[in-house]
Amino acid sequence: MDSPLILDVDTGIDDAIAIALALAQGANLIGVTTVAGNVPVEAATRNSLDVLAWLGRPDIEVHRGASRPLVATYHDASHVHGGNGLGDWSPPESPAPEAPLPGPAFILQSAERHAGDLVLVTLGPLTNLAIAMNVRPGIVEQVGRVVVMGGAYFTPGNVTPHAEFNVFVDPDAAAHVFSAPWSDITLIGLDVTHQVAFPRSAWGQLPDGMDGAAGLAQRVMARTFTGRGMPGFYLHDPLAVAVALDPSLIAGELAEVSVVSTGDERGKTMAALATPGPMVATQVDAVRFLGEFGVALNVGDVAAGAGLAEAE
């Protein structure tokens, strides 16, 4: 993909794999912004720097973003991603420093510099993008395409029965982003990400000591399969990156999306068919995605993860 791409991340396990997929697929990744989500923003920033260095791209700048949600109390996901966010694997520390420009400011700068062409993929809570929109509402006319990993529209949540994690962490930011008049925005929720998982059987065939993207995947998922004994790991964030690079992987419906911001249903996302509105993904070509994912990261045949139930 020639279009400039920004990944907005809260780098845990699937964010790390998503970064690897973007690079493996030849994306024009111009920068990474970080946000508090899976782990605090300090850890997300450190992890992003170290993952990029592991993948041979320490030159890609990492911009630290929001340290807490706009209004809501912050919750992390260390129970899934481990204390450091990378499944308790510690890669060598990157020699690169974090970039001085804050995450929301980098998004604003890039949207203006690449007006109409920038692709923004958000893989964590939407705090950075909401801040950028508050600073300059016109950003919605400048960003060419937004792909959001977030929400559970016609399926149960994964952090509560009602809510998907990224929206649950900052529901106010999500509501702000979902209601804006973007020219092209796609929402990749649990409705489709729960159809694509990395199966334990494929992970067990990966040899120890690999480098690059395959070595990264083998290491960051070890806790999931050995420490927690899970049969699979949902590829939430990698699917969002893949859709940014190839929109034909999914199908969906235009909808008006509302978000519950408080109470027992905090983070609940509801979609009512409407035009205009975000494209809510409802179907995914899981076999094709997993096949292309396995080839890109050199991790073998992962097609058994299509529709795998009881994954994490």
C-alpha positions in Angstrom: 0.0 0.0 0.0 1.5 3.3 -1.1 -0.8 5.5 1.1 0.9 6.8 4.3 -0.2 4.7 7.3 -0.3 5.5 11.0 -0.9 2.8 13.6 -2.4 4.0 16.9 -1.6 1.3 19.4 -1.7 0.2 23.1 1.0 -2.4 22.3 0.1 -5.7 23.8 0.4 -9.1 22.1 -1.9 -8.6 19.1 -0.7 -5.0 18.5 2.9 -6.3 18.3 1.8 -8.9 15.8 -0.2 -6.2 13.9 2.9 -4.0 13.6 4.7 -7.0 12.2 2.0 -7.7 9.7 1.9 -4.1 8.4 5.7 -4.2 7.8 5.6 -7.7 6.3 2.8 -6.6 3.9 4.9 -3.6 2.7 2.7 -0.9 4.3 4.0 2.7 4.1 4.1 3.0 7.9 5.1 6.6 8.6 4.7 6.5 12.4 3.2 4.9 15.5 1.2 6.6 18.2 0.6 5.1 21.6 -2.2 5.2 24.1 -3.1 3.8 27.5 -5.1 0.6 27.0 -3.8 -2.9 27.3 -1.0 -1.5 29.3 -0.2 2.1 30.6 1.1 4.4 27.9 4.7 4.3 29.1 4.7 0.5 28.6 2.9 0.8 25.3 5.5 3.3 24.0 8.4 1.1 25.2 6.9 -2.0 23.7 6.3 -0.3 20.3 9.9 1.0 20.2 11.3 -2.5 21.0 9.0 -4.3 18.6 10.0 -2.1 15.7 13.7 -2.6 16.6 13.2 -6.3 16.7 11.6 -6.2 13.3 14.5 -4.2 11.9 12.7 -0.8 11.7 14.0 1.4 14.6 13.8 4.3 12.2 10.0 4.4 12.4 9.1 7.0 15.0 6.9 6.3 18.0 4.9 9.2 19.5 3.6 8.8 23.0 -0.1 9.8 23.4 -2.8 9.9 26.0 -2.1 8.4 29.4 -5.7 8.0 30.4 -9.2 8.0 29.0 -11.1 11.3 28.4 -13.5 10.9 31.3 -13.7 7.2 32.4 -11.6 5.5 34.9 -8.7 3.6 33.3 -8.6 -0.2 33.1 -5.7 -2.2 31.6 -5.7 -5.8 30.3 -2.6 -7.2 32.0 -4.6 -10.4 32.7 -4.5 -11.2 29.0 -1.2 -9.5 27.9 1.0 -10.1 30.9 2.5 -7.5 33.2 4.6 -5.9 30.4 2.1 -6.3 27.6 4.2 -8.6 25.5 3.2 -11.9 27.2 6.0 -11.3 29.7 8.6 -11.6 26.9 11.2 -8.8 27.1 12.8 -8.1 23.7 16.1 -6.2 23.5 15.7 -2.6 24.2 15.6 -0.3 21.2 18.3 2.3 20.8 15.8 4.7 19.4 14.2 7.4 21.6 10.5 8.1 21.5 9.7 11.0 19.2 9.2 14.4 20.9 5.9 15.2 19.2 2.9 13.9 21.2 0.6 11.3 19.5 -2.4 13.5 18.9 -0.2 16.2 17.5 1.5 13.8 15.1 -1.9 12.6 13.9 -2.9 16.2 13.2 0.4 17.0 11.5 0.2 13.9 9.3 -3.5 14.5 8.4 -2.6 18.0 7.1 0.6 16.9 5.4 -1.1 13.9 3.6 -4.6 15.4 3.3 -6.9 13.0 1.6 -4.4 10.1 1.5 -3.6 9.3 5.1 -4.8 5.9 6.5 -5.2 5.8 10.2 -5.7 2.4 11.9 -6.6 2.5 15.6 -5.8 -0.6 17.6 -6.5 0.6 21.1 -8.8 3.1 22.9 -9.7 6.0 20.7 -8.4 8.7 23.1 -5.7 10.1 20.8 -8.0 10.5 17.8 -10.7 12.1 19.9 -8.2 14.6 21.3 -7.0 15.4 17.8 -10.6 15.9 16.7 -11.2 18.3 19.6 -8.1 20.3 18.7 -9.0 20.5 15.0 -12.4 19.2 14.0 -11.5 19.6 10.3 -9.3 16.5 10.6 -12.3 14.4 9.7 -12.1 16.0 6.2 -8.4 15.4 5.9 -7.9 11.7 6.8 -8.5 9.5 3.8 -9.5 6.4 5.7 -10.0 5.3 9.3 -10.1 1.6 10.3 -11.0 1.0 14.0 -10.5 -2.2 15.9 -13.3 -1.8 18.4 -16.8 -2.6 19.4 -19.1 -5.6 19.6 -22.2 -4.8 17.6 -24.2 -8.0 17.2 -22.3 -10.2 19.5 -21.3 -10.2 23.3 -18.4 -8.3 24.6 -15.0 -9.6 25.8 -14.5 -7.4 28.9 -18.1 -7.5 30.0 -21.1 -9.2 28.5 -21.9 -5.9 26.8 -18.5 -4.3 25.8 -15.4 -4.9 23.8 -12.2 -3.8 25.6 -11.1 -0.8 23.5 -14.5 0.9 23.6 -14.9 0.0 27.3 -11.7 1.7 28.2 -12.7 5.1 26.7 -16.4 5.0 25.6 -16.6 8.8 25.4 -13.8 8.9 22.9 -15.4 6.1 20.9 -18.7 7.9 20.8 -17.0 11.1 19.6 -15.2 9.3 16.8 -18.1 7.1 15.7 -20.5 10.1 15.3 -18.1 12.2 13.2 -18.7 12.6 9.4 -15.6 10.7 8.2 -15.5 10.1 4.4 -14.4 6.5 5.0 -14.5 4.7 8.4 -14.7 1.0 9.0 -15.3 -0.6 12.4 -13.7 -4.0 12.9 -15.4 -5.4 16.0 -15.7 -8.8 17.8 -18.3 -9.8 15.2 -15.5 -10.5 12.8 -12.3 -10.8 14.9 -13.8 -13.7 16.8 -13.8 -15.6 13.5 -10.0 -15.4 13.2 -7.6 -16.9 15.7 -4.1 -18.2 15.8 -4.5 -21.8 16.8 -2.5 -23.6 19.5 -1.6 -26.3 17.0 0.1 -23.8 14.6 2.0 -22.2 17.5 3.2 -25.5 18.7 4.9 -26.2 15.3 7.0 -23.0 15.5 10.6 -23.7 16.4 12.3 -21.9 19.2 15.0 -19.3 18.4 13.4 -17.8 15.3 14.0 -14.1 14.5 11.9 -11.5 12.7 8.1 -11.6 12.6 7.8 -15.3 13.2 10.1 -15.2 16.2 8.1 -12.3 17.6 4.8 -14.2 17.2 6.2 -17.3 18.8 7.5 -15.4 21.8 4.6 -13.0 22.5 2.0 -15.8 22.4 3.9 -18.3 24.6 2.1 -17.1 27.7 -1.3 -17.6 26.1 -0.6 -21.2 25.1 1.8 -22.5 27.8 1.0 -20.3 30.9 -2.8 -20.1 30.3 -3.4 -23.2 28.2 -5.7 -21.4 25.7 -6.6 -23.2 22.4 -6.2 -20.0 20.4 -5.4 -16.3 20.3 -7.8 -14.0 18.5 -6.1 -11.8 15.9 -8.1 -8.7 16.6 -5.5 -6.1 15.7 -3.9 -7.9 12.8 -7.3 -8.2 11.1 -7.8 -4.5 11.3 -4.4 -3.9 9.7 -5.2 -6.5 7.0 -8.5 -4.7 6.2 -6.7 -1.4 6.0 -4.5 -2.9 3.3 -7.3 -5.0 1.6 -10.8 -3.8 2.3 -12.2 -6.8 0.3 -11.5 -9.1 3.3 -14.7 -8.0 5.0 -18.3 -7.0 4.2 -20.6 -5.0 6.3 -23.4 -2.5 6.7 -23.5 1.3 7.1 -24.9 2.1 10.5 -25.4 4.8 13.0 -23.4 3.7 16.1 -24.2 4.7 19.6 -22.1 4.0 22.7 -23.1 3.6 26.4 -20.6 5.7 28.5 -21.5 4.8 32.1 -23.1 2.2 34.3 -23.2 -1.6 34.0 -23.4 -1.4 30.2 -20.4 1.0 29.8 -18.8 0.5 26.4 -21.8 -1.2 24.8 -22.0 -0.4 21.1 -25.3 -0.4 19.2 -25.6 -0.2 15.5 -28.8 0.8 13.7 -28.7 0.6 9.9 -28.4 4.2 8.5 -26.7 6.2 5.7 -24.4 7.9 6.1 -22.6 6.2 9.0 -19.5 4.0 9.7 -19.2 0.7 7.9 -19.7 -2.0 10.6 -18.0 -5.2 9.5 -20.3 -8.2 9.8 -18.5 -10.8 7.6 -14.9 -11.7 7.1 -13.2 -14.1 4.6 -11.4 -15.8 7.5 -9.7 -18.5 5.5 -8.2 -16.0 3.1 -7.1 -13.7 5.9 -5.4 -16.5 7.8 -3.8 -17.9 4.7 -2.3 -14.5 3.8 -1.3 -13.9 7.5 0.5 -17.2 7.7 2.5 -16.5 4.6 3.3 -12.9 5.4 4.7 -13.7 8.9 6.2 -17.1 7.9 4.3 -18.9 10.6 2.8 -21.8 8.6 -0.7 -22.9 8.0 -3.0 -21.2 10.5 -6.3 -21.9 8.7 -7.5 -24.0 11.6 -8.1 -20.7 13.4 -11.0 -19.8 11.1 -14.1 -19.8 13.4 -12.1 -21.3 16.3 -14.2 -21.0 19.5 -12.9 -20.6 23.0 -9.9 -18.5 22.0 -8.6 -15.6 24.0 
